[in-house]
Amino acid sequence: MLPEDRLRQITERFEFLEAQLGAGAAPDDIAGIAKEYAELKPVVARIAVWRGLKAELAEAEALAEDPEMQDLAREEVTRLSAAIPEAEHALQL
């Protein structure tokens, strides 16, 4: 399991850097901000994928309680349950 607090901190830092770049940071700081932003961008994208998979899993689990959707939802739960550890591994790297 990934530490949600750490993922939130990374996302918040990325958003802060993005705001700094958008606001026109001081010329002396732009290179450092841009470098850190570029390093965090793929990590934040992976966090978004992981969070999306977790949300989809919760929805599929809720649908599994509906008798009409049960079979489809179980397939989706199985697929997502396999995809989430892969996304977590990508984040840990």
C-alpha positions as a printed Julia matrix, in Angstrom:
93×3 Matrix{Float64}:
   0.0     0.0     0.0
   1.25    3.42   -0.91
   1.41    6.23    1.66
  -1.44    8.53    0.62
   0.07   11.45    2.56
   3.26   11.26    0.51
   1.32   11.08   -2.76
  -0.7    14.12   -1.71
   2.5    16.02   -0.89
   3.96   15.22   -4.3
   0.78   16.31   -6.05
   0.59   19.53   -4.04
   4.25   20.33   -4.78
   3.65   19.74   -8.48
   0.62   22.06   -8.44
   2.66   24.69   -6.59
   5.45   24.5    -9.18
   2.92   24.66  -11.99
   1.42   27.81  -10.45
   4.89   29.33  -10.08
   5.64   28.72  -13.74
   2.27   30.11  -14.77
   2.68   33.2   -12.62
   6.05   34.03  -14.1
   8.6    33.06  -11.48
  11.75   35.08  -11.06
  14.2    34.5   -13.9
  16.82   33.17  -11.49
  14.37   30.53  -10.21
  12.81   29.4   -13.49
  15.44   26.78  -14.34
  15.19   25.06  -10.96
  11.42   25.18  -10.92
  11.17   23.87  -14.47
  13.56   21.03  -13.71
  11.67   19.91  -10.61
   8.36   20.28  -12.47
   9.63   18.07  -15.29
  10.8    15.44  -12.8
   7.46   15.38  -10.96
   5.2    15.42  -14.02
   5.44   11.67  -14.83
   5.08   10.78  -11.14
   1.92   12.88  -10.83
   0.56   11.22  -13.98
   1.13    7.8   -12.42
  -0.56    8.95   -9.21
  -3.59   10.03  -11.24
  -3.72    6.64  -12.97
  -3.47    4.8    -9.64
  -6.17    6.95   -8.06
  -8.4     6.46  -11.09
  -8.01    2.69  -10.9
  -8.86    2.74   -7.19
 -12.0     4.8    -7.89
 -13.05    2.47  -10.7
 -12.55   -0.52   -8.41
 -14.79    1.02   -5.76
 -17.48    1.65   -8.38
 -17.2    -1.9    -9.74
 -17.44   -3.34   -6.24
 -20.59   -1.31   -5.63
 -22.06   -2.51   -8.93
 -21.31   -6.12   -7.99
 -24.14   -5.85   -5.46
 -26.64   -5.24   -8.28
 -27.9    -8.65   -9.51
 -28.22   -7.38  -13.1
 -24.66   -6.03  -13.19
 -23.01   -8.65  -11.01
 -21.23  -10.68  -13.71
 -19.87   -7.66  -15.56
 -18.86   -5.99  -12.32
 -16.99   -9.08  -11.14
 -14.99   -9.14  -14.38
 -14.15   -5.49  -13.89
 -13.16   -6.06  -10.26
 -10.82   -8.85  -11.37
  -9.24   -6.67  -14.08
  -8.81   -3.69  -11.79
  -7.5    -5.8    -8.92
  -4.72   -6.94  -11.24
  -4.02   -3.45  -12.62
  -3.71   -1.66   -9.27
  -0.58   -3.53   -8.08
   1.06   -2.79  -11.44
   0.27    0.91  -11.02
   1.6     0.84   -7.44
   4.81   -0.8    -8.65
   5.24    1.89  -11.31
   4.82    4.55   -8.63
   7.35    2.95   -6.34
   9.93    2.98   -9.1
